[in-house]
Amino acid sequence: MAEPTVLCRVDELADGQARGFDLAGDGQDQFFLVRHQGQLHAWRNACPHVAGAPMAWRRHAYLSADGQQVMCHAHGARFEPDTGLCVQGPCQGQHLQRVPLWVDEAGQVRLTPAPAR
């Protein structure tokens, strides 16, 4: 089993913000975190409409302008930030792929195991 990867501290991401992570170092985020109503959610950076299509139009730009929904900027699809359910767009009814994470007692957000590419 892989060692847990520390992503950031839980207090580094404010409510209504998102942050992408490029653990492979290839210039494209493999997944992103969203903080919504005080809870953290991690999603694979891939729109279900087109397999593997990245969601953000620029680094960390995963949310709608009002910060209330995750948005695929290529297809205009909108997703609930806590469930990953597509509520508008070409993949309506489908879900983003959840990435497992946990927050340790020191407030560090950890990923186990690392997401597959």
TORMI-114607 format. One line per field, with one value per residue (C-alpha): residue in three letters; y, z, x. Coordinates in nm, 2 decimals. Layout:
! residues N
residu <- c(Ala_...) $
yy <- c(Y_...) $
zz <- c(Z_...) $
xx <- c(X_...) $
END
This chain:
! residues 117
residu <- c(Met_Ala_Glu_Pro_Thr_Val_Leu_Cys_Arg_Val_Asp_Glu_Leu_Ala_Asp_Gly_Gln_Ala_Arg_Gly_Phe_Asp_Leu_Ala_Gly_Asp_Gly_Gln_Asp_Gln_Phe_Phe_Leu_Val_Arg_His_Gln_Gly_Gln_Leu_His_Ala_Trp_Arg_Asn_Ala_Cys_Pro_His_Val_Ala_Gly_Ala_Pro_Met_Ala_Trp_Arg_Arg_His_Ala_Tyr_Leu_Ser_Ala_Asp_Gly_Gln_Gln_Val_Met_Cys_His_Ala_His_Gly_Ala_Arg_Phe_Glu_Pro_Asp_Thr_Gly_Leu_Cys_Val_Gln_Gly_Pro_Cys_Gln_Gly_Gln_His_Leu_Gln_Arg_Val_Pro_Leu_Trp_Val_Asp_Glu_Ala_Gly_Gln_Val_Arg_Leu_Thr_Pro_Ala_Pro_Ala_Arg) $
yy <- c(0.00_0.34_0.60_0.86_1.17_1.51_1.76_2.07_2.18_2.19_2.56_2.65_2.61_2.85_2.77_2.81_2.75_2.47_2.37_2.13_1.89_1.76_1.48_1.34_1.66_1.66_2.00_1.88_1.82_1.46_1.57_1.87_1.96_2.16_2.31_2.34_2.42_2.35_2.00_1.89_1.68_1.55_1.47_1.33_1.60_1.44_1.53_1.22_1.37_1.30_1.05_1.21_1.57_1.81_2.03_2.37_2.64_2.75_2.63_2.59_2.72_2.44_2.64_2.85_3.23_3.22_2.93_2.72_2.45_2.26_2.34_2.18_2.48_2.27_2.15_2.38_2.10_2.19_1.95_1.96_2.01_1.76_1.47_1.52_1.48_1.66_1.89_2.07_2.00_1.71_1.46_1.53_1.25_1.13_1.18_1.29_1.03_1.07_1.06_0.93_1.17_1.22_1.49_1.38_1.51_1.78_1.92_1.78_1.67_1.33_1.12_0.74_0.58_0.82_0.86_0.65_0.83) $
zz <- c(0.00_-0.09_0.17_0.22_0.02_0.20_-0.04_0.18_0.51_0.55_0.64_0.31_0.11_0.19_0.15_-0.21_-0.35_-0.55_-0.60_-0.85_-0.79_-1.05_-0.86_-1.18_-1.26_-1.62_-1.62_-1.59_-1.26_-1.21_-0.95_-0.76_-0.42_-0.35_-0.02_-0.01_0.31_0.52_0.38_0.14_-0.17_-0.41_-0.78_-1.07_-1.33_-1.60_-1.74_-1.78_-2.11_-2.29_-2.12_-1.98_-2.08_-1.82_-1.65_-1.58_-1.84_-1.63_-1.31_-1.02_-1.22_-1.14_-1.01_-1.16_-1.12_-0.80_-0.65_-0.61_-0.87_-1.03_-1.40_-1.70_-1.90_-2.22_-2.23_-1.99_-1.77_-1.41_-1.11_-0.75_-0.55_-0.28_-0.48_-0.82_-0.99_-1.32_-1.30_-1.63_-1.96_-2.19_-1.92_-1.70_-1.45_-1.46_-1.18_-1.14_-1.01_-0.64_-0.51_-0.15_0.10_0.47_0.71_0.98_1.34_1.24_0.98_0.68_0.38_0.27_-0.03_-0.01_-0.25_-0.52_-0.80_-1.12_-1.44) $
xx <- c(0.00_0.13_0.22_-0.04_0.04_0.00_-0.17_-0.21_-0.34_-0.71_-0.71_-0.53_-0.86_-1.14_-1.51_-1.61_-1.26_-1.10_-0.74_-0.59_-0.30_-0.05_0.13_0.27_0.44_0.33_0.16_-0.20_-0.39_-0.49_-0.76_-0.89_-1.02_-1.33_-1.43_-1.81_-2.01_-1.71_-1.65_-1.37_-1.44_-1.19_-1.27_-1.07_-1.00_-1.20_-1.54_-1.77_-1.89_-1.57_-1.34_-1.03_-1.13_-0.98_-1.23_-1.06_-0.98_-0.68_-0.51_-0.74_-1.04_-1.29_-1.58_-1.86_-1.82_-2.03_-1.83_-2.15_-2.09_-1.80_-1.79_-1.64_-1.53_-1.49_-1.85_-2.04_-2.15_-2.22_-2.18_-2.28_-1.96_-2.05_-2.20_-2.03_-2.37_-2.40_-2.71_-2.67_-2.50_-2.43_-2.36_-2.66_-2.72_-2.36_-2.11_-1.75_-1.52_-1.45_-1.10_-1.06_-0.90_-0.88_-0.77_-0.53_-0.52_-0.26_-0.50_-0.32_-0.53_-0.40_-0.46_-0.45_-0.38_-0.26_-0.51_-0.46_-0.39) $
END
